[in-house]
């Protein structure tokens, strides 16, 4: 195969990788993407000033409304490169249609990169140490959703009030771990809110109405640990957050979190190693997730 044909296939596979999506991956609900031309970037950490609703009305001849700046933190960070390669033996190439085999390899390495991205984001927002005081709770005793005496609606309302009290904005996004979701959708307090003339099935759309949160997703993705066990990426917890719903965004838009990706960094290429008979399909991406406004989030841990 000529070099030009190689490049054409790699460009096609790169487009396949960029368009790849897995419905089990939901981290982007909390980590909207912004792109950077450079790998070394300035990250702004937002405080409550960034979310404030100011008094902007001015009477005739009155003084202008002036913001009292409280400052913000800025840190310089370097994006991280992630790559993963899939080997194809020359005999495998001869036994299959090459482009289909390359597509399979592309899906495998792309899935691997996306899974790692999901886990990095999940680990960041599920760590209580990343939240300020008053922005987290660990349920215990009768407050756990598995206890019939618990009231999930009160717990969620308290979390919403905590966020609104810090940033003057209600949370618009909720991520529910799969174990928490299984208990929540069967909870009597939730089911009793359903009208008698409806099926007693708790759906996400129903929860959106009950909790008054427009964007709710369930974390169902899993990974295999070193012992070969399947482990849920999203644990027994719930995360509430304010995430701006914008068609285009920059690092200056206040948000709970961002995923900063180098522009057009997701690419597929192939290479060989001297002395062997393998061709490697390699996926490369450059990104880093950041928790930039922890006051705009709330972590509810150990719901069961």
C-alpha positions in Angstrom: 0.0 0.0 0.0 1.3 3.4 -0.9 1.9 6.2 1.6 -0.9 8.3 0.1 -3.4 5.5 0.6 -2.2 5.0 4.2 -2.7 8.7 4.9 -6.2 8.6 3.5 -7.2 5.6 5.6 -5.7 7.2 8.8 -7.6 10.4 8.1 -10.8 8.5 7.8 -10.1 6.5 10.9 -9.4 9.7 12.8 -12.8 11.0 11.8 -14.4 7.7 13.0 -12.6 8.1 16.4 -13.7 11.8 16.8 -17.3 10.9 16.1 -17.2 7.9 18.4 -19.6 7.9 21.3 -20.7 5.4 24.0 -24.1 5.9 25.6 -22.7 4.6 28.9 -20.2 7.5 29.1 -21.8 10.5 30.7 -18.9 12.5 32.2 -19.5 15.3 29.6 -22.7 16.2 31.4 -20.4 17.6 34.2 -17.3 18.3 32.1 -18.3 20.3 29.0 -15.4 20.5 26.6 -13.4 23.6 25.7 -10.5 23.5 23.3 -7.1 25.0 23.5 -4.5 25.7 20.8 -1.7 25.0 23.2 -0.9 22.3 25.7 0.2 24.7 28.4 -2.8 26.8 29.5 -4.1 29.1 32.3 -7.0 27.6 34.3 -9.4 30.0 36.1 -10.9 28.8 39.4 -14.3 30.4 39.9 -15.5 31.7 43.2 -19.0 32.8 44.1 -18.4 36.2 42.5 -18.4 34.6 39.1 -21.9 33.3 39.6 -23.4 36.4 41.3 -26.5 38.1 40.0 -25.9 41.8 40.3 -28.2 44.7 40.8 -28.0 46.5 37.5 -30.9 48.9 37.7 -29.9 52.6 37.9 -32.2 55.6 38.6 -31.8 58.9 36.8 -28.7 60.8 38.0 -27.8 57.9 40.4 -24.4 56.5 40.6 -23.5 53.5 38.5 -23.6 50.0 40.0 -20.1 48.9 40.6 -18.8 45.4 41.2 -16.6 44.9 44.2 -14.0 42.5 42.8 -13.0 39.6 45.1 -10.4 38.3 42.7 -10.0 34.9 41.3 -7.4 32.2 41.3 -5.5 31.3 38.2 -3.1 28.4 37.7 -0.9 27.3 34.8 -1.5 23.7 33.9 -0.2 21.3 31.2 -2.6 19.1 29.3 -1.8 15.3 29.4 -1.3 13.1 26.4 -3.1 9.8 26.3 -2.4 7.1 23.7 -3.3 3.4 23.1 -2.3 1.1 20.3 -3.8 -2.1 18.9 -1.6 -4.7 17.2 -2.5 -6.4 13.8 -0.5 -9.3 12.6 0.2 -9.4 8.8 -1.5 -12.8 8.7 -4.6 -11.3 10.2 -4.6 -8.7 7.5 -4.4 -11.4 4.9 -7.4 -13.2 6.4 -9.7 -10.2 6.6 -10.6 -7.1 4.7 -8.1 -4.7 6.0 -10.2 -1.6 6.4 -12.7 -3.5 8.5 -9.9 -4.8 10.7 -8.6 -1.3 11.1 -12.0 -0.1 12.0 -12.3 -2.7 14.7 -8.9 -1.7 16.0 -9.9 2.0 15.9 -13.0 1.2 18.0 -11.0 -0.7 20.6 -8.4 2.0 21.2 -11.0 4.8 21.0 -13.1 3.0 23.6 -10.0 2.6 25.7 -9.2 6.3 25.7 -12.9 7.3 26.3 -13.1 4.9 29.2 -10.0 6.4 30.8 -11.4 9.9 30.3 -14.7 8.8 32.0 -12.9 7.4 35.0 -10.6 10.4 35.4 -13.6 12.7 35.5 -15.6 10.4 37.8 -12.7 10.1 40.2 -12.4 13.8 40.4 -16.0 14.6 41.2 -16.5 11.6 43.5 -13.7 12.6 45.9 -15.1 14.5 48.9 -11.7 16.2 49.4 -12.4 18.2 46.2 -15.4 20.0 47.7 -15.5 22.9 50.2 -17.3 22.6 53.5 -21.1 22.7 53.1 -20.9 21.2 49.6 -20.9 17.5 50.5 -22.6 15.0 52.7 -22.1 11.4 53.6 -25.4 9.6 54.4 -25.7 7.3 57.3 -28.3 5.5 59.4 -31.9 6.3 58.5 -30.8 9.0 56.0 -29.5 6.3 53.6 -32.0 5.8 50.7 -32.0 2.1 51.4 -33.7 2.8 54.8 -37.5 3.2 54.5 -37.5 6.1 56.9 -35.2 8.2 54.6 -36.5 11.0 52.4 -34.4 11.5 49.2 -36.4 14.6 48.2 -35.3 16.4 51.3 -31.7 15.4 50.8 -31.8 16.7 47.2 -33.6 19.9 48.2 -30.9 20.5 50.9 -28.2 20.0 48.3 -29.9 22.4 45.9 -30.2 25.0 48.6 -26.5 24.6 49.5 -25.5 25.3 45.9 -27.9 28.2 45.5 -26.6 29.7 48.8 -23.0 29.7 47.5 -23.5 30.8 43.8 -27.0 32.3 43.6 -27.8 29.7 40.9 -29.8 26.5 41.1 -28.1 23.3 39.9 -29.2 22.3 36.5 -27.3 18.9 36.2 -27.4 15.7 38.3 -25.4 12.5 37.9 -26.7 9.5 39.7 -24.6 6.4 40.2 -26.2 3.2 39.0 -26.5 1.7 42.5 -28.0 4.9 43.8 -30.4 5.0 40.9 -31.7 1.4 41.5 -32.6 2.4 45.1 -34.0 5.8 44.3 -36.4 4.7 41.6 -37.9 2.2 44.0 -38.1 4.5 47.0 -41.7 4.8 48.4 -41.3 8.6 48.9 -40.6 9.0 45.2 -43.3 6.5 44.0 -46.0 8.1 46.2 -45.5 11.4 44.3 -46.7 9.7 41.1 -50.4 10.3 40.3 -52.8 7.4 41.0 -53.8 7.3 37.3 -50.3 6.7 36.1 -48.1 3.6 36.2 -46.0 3.6 39.4 -42.7 3.6 37.4 -40.2 6.2 38.3 -38.5 7.6 35.1 -35.8 10.1 34.6 -38.3 12.6 33.2 -40.4 12.2 36.3 -37.3 12.8 38.5 -36.6 16.0 36.5 -40.0 17.3 37.4 -39.8 16.2 41.1 -36.3 17.6 41.6 -36.7 20.5 39.2 -33.3 19.7 37.6 -33.5 19.6 33.7 -30.4 17.5 33.1 -30.2 14.1 34.9 -28.1 11.2 33.8 -27.3 7.8 35.2 -23.7 6.6 35.5 -23.7 3.0 34.3 -20.2 2.6 32.8 -17.8 -0.1 34.2 -14.1 -1.1 33.9 -12.1 -4.2 34.6 -9.7 -4.0 37.5 -6.3 -5.7 37.7 -7.9 -8.8 39.2 -10.4 -9.1 36.3 -13.4 -7.9 38.2 -16.0 -5.5 36.8 -16.1 -2.3 38.8 -18.6 0.5 38.4 -17.0 3.8 37.6 -19.7 5.9 39.2 -20.2 4.8 42.8 -23.1 4.8 45.2 -23.5 8.6 45.1 -25.1 11.6 43.5 -23.5 14.7 42.2 -25.4 18.0 41.6 -23.9 20.9 39.7 -24.4 24.0 37.8 -23.0 23.6 34.3 -23.7 26.4 31.7 -25.8 25.1 28.8 -24.0 27.0 26.0 -23.6 26.3 22.3 -20.1 27.6 22.5 -18.0 28.3 25.6 -14.7 29.5 26.8 -12.6 29.1 29.9 -14.1 32.5 31.1 -17.7 31.0 31.4 -18.3 30.0 35.1 -18.9 26.3 35.5 -18.6 23.5 38.0 -16.0 21.7 35.8 -14.4 21.6 32.3 -12.6 19.2 30.2 -9.9 21.1 28.3 -8.8 19.3 25.1 -6.1 20.4 22.6 -7.8 21.3 19.4 -8.0 18.4 16.9 -5.9 16.3 19.2 -7.9 13.1 18.8 -6.1 11.3 16.0 -5.5 7.8 14.7 -2.2 6.8 13.1 -0.4 3.5 12.5 3.2 2.4 12.9 5.5 -0.6 12.7 8.3 -1.8 15.0 11.6 -2.8 13.4 12.0 -6.6 13.3 8.4 -7.7 13.9 5.4 -8.5 11.7 2.8 -6.3 13.4 1.1 -3.2 12.3 -0.1 -1.0 15.2 -3.3 1.2 15.1 -2.8 4.0 17.6 -5.2 6.5 19.1 -3.8 9.7 20.6 -5.7 12.4 22.6 -4.5 15.4 24.7 -6.8 16.6 27.4 -7.2 17.2 31.2 -10.4 17.5 33.3 -10.5 20.3 35.8 -12.8 21.0 38.7 -12.9 24.8 38.3 -15.9 25.8 40.4 -16.4 23.3 43.3 -18.8 25.7 45.0 -21.1 25.1 42.1 -21.4 21.4 42.9 -22.6 19.1 45.7 -21.6 15.5 46.5 -24.0 13.1 48.2 -22.0 10.0 49.2 -23.1 6.5 50.4 -26.7 6.7 49.4 -27.2 3.0 50.3 
